Amino acid sequence: MTQHSDLREKCGVFGVFQSPSAAHDIYLGLHAQQHRGQESAGIVTSRGPGHCLVYKDHGLVSQVFDRDIVEQLDGQFGIGHVRYSTSGGLSRKDIQPLVVNHRGLNIALAHNGNITNAAALKEELEVGGSLFTSSSDSEVLLHRIVRVRSDDPVEQMRQGLRGIEGAYSLVLKFDRGVAAVRDPHGFRPLHVGRRDGGWYFASETCAFDILDVETVGEVAPGEGWYVDADGPRQFRLLDPPVPRMCAFEVVYFSRPDSLFRGRSIHQFRIELGRRLFEEHPAEVDAVIAVPDSSNSAALGFAQAAGVPLDIGLIRSHYTGRTFIAPGQSARAAKVKQKFNVVRDVVEGRRVAVVDDSIVRGTTCRQIVKLIREHGATAVHFRVASPMVSNPCYYGIDMPTREEFLVNRVPHAELARYLTADSVGYLSPASLRAVVGADTCRACFTGEYPVPVDPARSVIQKHSEVEIEHHAVL
Ligand code: SF4
């Protein structure tokens, strides 16, 4: 799959208690997780009860924040969020963290995931008098938490999150502290770190590395942490844990330098590549990756094949909107803008091209064509995961079911469609063996750990009336 064209992670979160420069830490933590959401960014900080600063806007972290803004975000604790919106664009009111003032307390929430019974819960809350300001499923969580009649944040979270279905890795800012909570299936990642007596929470551990924060472990599925001046409190959610971590985080979404089960994602991808070669060997002179997300899997494939990994495709990191030449297809133009082939790596050689996943398959087809045009004598296309055949309802934005390659082109026709000499993709059994049985692999297998009824999950968008200014400082 080619960088974020077919699949998009919806969010990354970060939280800290406490640090002399909380906003600066959050800024860097979000910057390291920019790949998890590029359309908006937000930071909330606090010095304590009655004090809450918020700044959020559309754009990349480096576009939303500058030195002045970060310095104005005073406080020793806080949370942050990067987000990619679902189709239809992102209203300012949906940009996170979401903040409410309730009974004199400020509570802010940042969410990675997707609530599968959000519409039903929202209706219930509205009947009970709740007024919603966004079309985000995350606001349902916030309402449920603030309605709990308790002054103890731990009790508010335990009771408020009971019966919430789907995926939620959350960081929250309360008046005196910061919390991190992961749903009982633990679909989306959430990690715990420590530095100089402060506690840190992040979707991925690469956010800790940039701050020299030591990774302590994960917030376990069904677990919560609340940290204030009295120290950390760990608690269990009321719904029982049934771990089902997202396998696609390993296959594609997470950065290779982030950890999964205490090992780098890079190592897991090497193993996927090795198994891919065992299942689908190919007699080739060179192995090349579809950069950058397939690099580790291609390395594993090359190691198992005993053939050198070479740099045959170069990806441009600066593709934006450009004009398409008359007569040129939009897809072909986009692929050419994004990838170039190193001619002498492929010319006159049999090449294995390793990709991490196939969703629509249209880009892979163009890549194979491009490599052939540069003189490869054979192109064997290899995919380090099973074919994506089902949509995700747990926090990943995907094309519709009908658009998946596997649902459009019969297996026997795949090589011909991709114009490759052969095609091979990893079996579901091998993926399971590498990432573990306690993972969600529903988009590959159709076996959903949480039953999904789209009518219960989709919150209708409000009419777009912009009344808020983006910054509250
Ligand atoms: S359906 Fe796929 S992308 Fe969604 S959580 Fe499960 S493995 Fe991850």
Residues whose N, C-alpha, C, O or C-beta is under 5 A from the ligand:
A	BS01	SF4	F187 C246 A247 F248 P391 C392 Y393 Y394 I396 C440 R441 A442 C443
